[in-house]
Amino acid sequence: NMGGATSRFSETAWDQVDGGVRDASETLDGNAPTEAHTILTLKRPILVNQRLFQVLDDCDQVVYQSTPVEGTTKDFDLSLGQDKKKLFRIHATDASHSKWMIFSYGKPAFDEQVADHTLAASNNAEAGELNDGDALYRVARVDIAYDKHAGHVQKYVPGMDDNRGVLEPLEGDDLEPKYLLKVEEIKSHTAQYQSYVPSATPSPNLDAVVHPPLVGFWVWEHSPNRHQIKMHLARHTDMALHCLLAIITNQVYVENQTKTEE
């Protein structure tokens, strides 16, 4: 599996890049964005479990943790590290695992947003023990490209047709999607990914001419007794969103490796 992009890690001025997320009102979980170049470690305590991670800051404090949703093969929850309060439910919506919905537990993403009852109503294994009180609100969606080597993130915003939220379009052009972030798998023998904020105008595609600066980069570090992801984030970047991206892309990567070996 050698598809993917060129690494932009070494050409990135990590102390200077600005991810553009101004304050807590612009992050998925309502926590402040990073204040400076930040390094996180996503540790996987159980080797075979691709959905169980502890996210540690540089002081070894657990900031977030992810747990698999029982009865599903891909879905997981992201919780706060300290009090284990559930923040997000991540749901792989299709068999090809190309679309991943990010739902917020009990916290609307915008005024007068109506909860999405799809998971609860399905009343099947996929609901994975949703409690009656667990209202889920659409926050964002991660789409993985057909070739599985890239992806993008869109936010849900108020929509005329659906009070649960619609994917955000570009200002002035309802037919063009507005991407919060783009993600690229790096061409490498180890799993590596980078993220960037795409330029505001999709055409002409300036990003193809000059690659926008990275705001995130993560790489697997494997040794006999250590399996973890090391993640770099620029200042003013959404930490929770990047943790979700790392766990989603890891599952896509592992699935790809399995298919390649078959």
N, C-alpha and C positions, 0 to 999 in steps of 0.2 A: 504493500500500500504506500505508494510514493507520490500520490497526487498532492497538490497544494501549492502554497505561495512561498515566496522568498522571505526569510526572516528579516524583520526590520528592527530586531531588538538592539543590535549594537549601534545602529545609526540614530537611535532614539535618545534625545536629551531628556532623560527621565526627570531631572530636577527642574526643567523648564516647561515641559508640556503641560497644558491645561485641558482637562477633560470637559470643561464647560458646564458641569452640573453645579449650579450656583449655591444652592442651599438644600435643607432637608425637605422642602416642598417639592423638589424635583427628583428625589430618589424613590425607588419602588417601596422601600419600607419606612420612609419618613425619618430615617436616621441621617445624620450629617454626612455629606460626601467626604472623601479623603481630603486631608488638609495639605498633604505633601506626598511625595513619592513614597508609596507604601508597599511593604512586602508581606504577603500572607503565606501561610503554609496550610494546605488542605491535607490532613492526615487520614488515611484509611485504616481504621483499627482492625478490621476483619478483611483478610486478603480477598476472599471471593466475593465480598459484597460491594458492588459498583455504586451503591446509592447511599452508603453510610460513611459520612465524612465529619471530621471535626475541623473547623476553620480556626487557625490560631494566628494571633497578631505577633509582632516581633518580641513581645514580652511573654509569649507562650500562654496568653489568656485565650480561652475559647470564646470567639466572637459569635459564630453561628455553628449550628450543626444540622446535618441532613439525616433523615431516616426514611427507609423504604415504606411505601404504603402496602400493607398486607393485601394479598389477593391480586396484586398487579405485578407485572414484570418490569415496568419502567418508571412508574409514578413514585414521587417522593415528596416529603415535606421539608421545608427549611424553617428552623426555629432559632430563636435567640440563644446564644450560648449559655448565659447565666441562668435565667429562670425557665428556659426551655419553652417559652411561649411560642406557639406556632404562628409563623408569619405567612407562609405561602404553601399552597399545594400546587405541585407541578404535574401536569397530566399530558401524557403522550396521546394525541387524539386519533392517530391513524396507524394502521398496521406497518407502514413503512417508516414510522417514527420520524417523519419529516416536520411535523408541526407539534410544538410543545406549548400548551397553555399555562400561563402563570396566573393563578388565582390568589387573592388575598383573603385570609381568614378574618371575616367580620369587619373589614375596613374598606369602605367604598373608595374607589380611585378618583371619583369626582362627585360633585353635588347631585343628589337625586338619582344616583346610579342604583339600578335594581339588581338584586343578587341573581346569579346564574345557577339554576337548580338542576342543570343537566346531569351532573355527576350524582347528586343525591337522588334524583328522580329515576335514574337508570336502575337503581335499586338492585344492582347486580354486583359481582365481585369488584368491578371497576371503582365503585364508590369507596371501597376500602375503608370501612368503618368511619363514615362521616357521622358525627353526632347531630342531633336535631338542631342544636344551637349553632352549628358551624355554617353560617352563611358564607358562600364563596362569591367573591367579586372579581370580574375580569380585570387584570392589570396590564398584562402584556402577552405577546406571543413570540416565540422563537421559531423561525422557519429555517430548516436545514436544506441546503441546495440539493438538487437531484443527485449530483455526483458525490455528495456527503462531505465535501472538502471546504465548504463555506456556509455561512448563514447570516441572518440578520434579525434584528429585534424591532418590533413595533409596539407602541403603546395603544391602549384602548382609551377612547375619548367619547364624549356624548355624541349620539347619532340620532338622526330623525327616525330611522327605520327600526332601531333596536335600543331600548332604554337600558339594556345590560351593557352597552358600549359597542363601538365599532372601531376597527383598526384605523389609526390616525392617517389622514391623507396630507399631502403637502399643502401648505397655504397657497391659495390661488389656483390649485389644480387638484380637484377631488379625485381624479382618476389615478394620480401618481401617489404611491405610498410614501409616507415619511418614515425614514429609518432612524431609530434612536442610536443604534450601533450596528456595525458590521463585524463579522468574525471570519477569520481565515485559518484553516489548518496549514501549518508550515510543512514544506517538503522536507522530511527528516525520518530517520529510523526510530526516533522516539516521538511520543505524542507531544506536540507543541502547537500552541494556538496564539494568535494575536488579535486584538480588537482595536477598532478605530471609529471615530465619528465621521460619517460620510459627509462630503460637501453638500451644502444646502440645495444646490441646483443639480439635478440628475443629468441634464443634457445641456451642453455637451459634457460627456463624462470626464471631468477634470481629474477624478481620482485615478484614472488609468494613466494619465500623463505624470502627475506628481502624487505619489502615495501620501494620504493624510498621515499626520503623526500618530503613532500608537498611543492608546490610553491604557491598554492592558496587554499582558503577555503571560502565558502560563505554560509550564513544562513539567512532565512527569520525571521524578527522581526515583529510580528503583535501585535498591540494594537488597541483599538477602534478608535483612530484617527491617527494611524500611520501605514503605510504599507511600509516596506523597507527591502532591503537586505544589510547586513553588510558583507563586503568582506575584507579578509586579503590577502596580496600578499608579497612574499619574495622579497628580493632585486634582481635586474637583471631579472625582469619578465615583460612580455608584458601586459600592462594595458588594451589597447583597446581590445585585443583578449579575455581577461578574462571578460570584460564587455559584449562582444558579447556572450560568453559562458553562463554567468549568465542569460541573457535574453532568449537565446535558451532553456536552461535547465528548466527555469521557465515555458515556454510554454509547453514543453514536460510533466512536472510534473502536471500542471493544467489539461492537457488533460487526463493524466493517472488517476487522482483523479476522474474526471467526469466519465470515463469508469468504474472505480471500483464501483462507486456509482449506476450506471445504473442497 
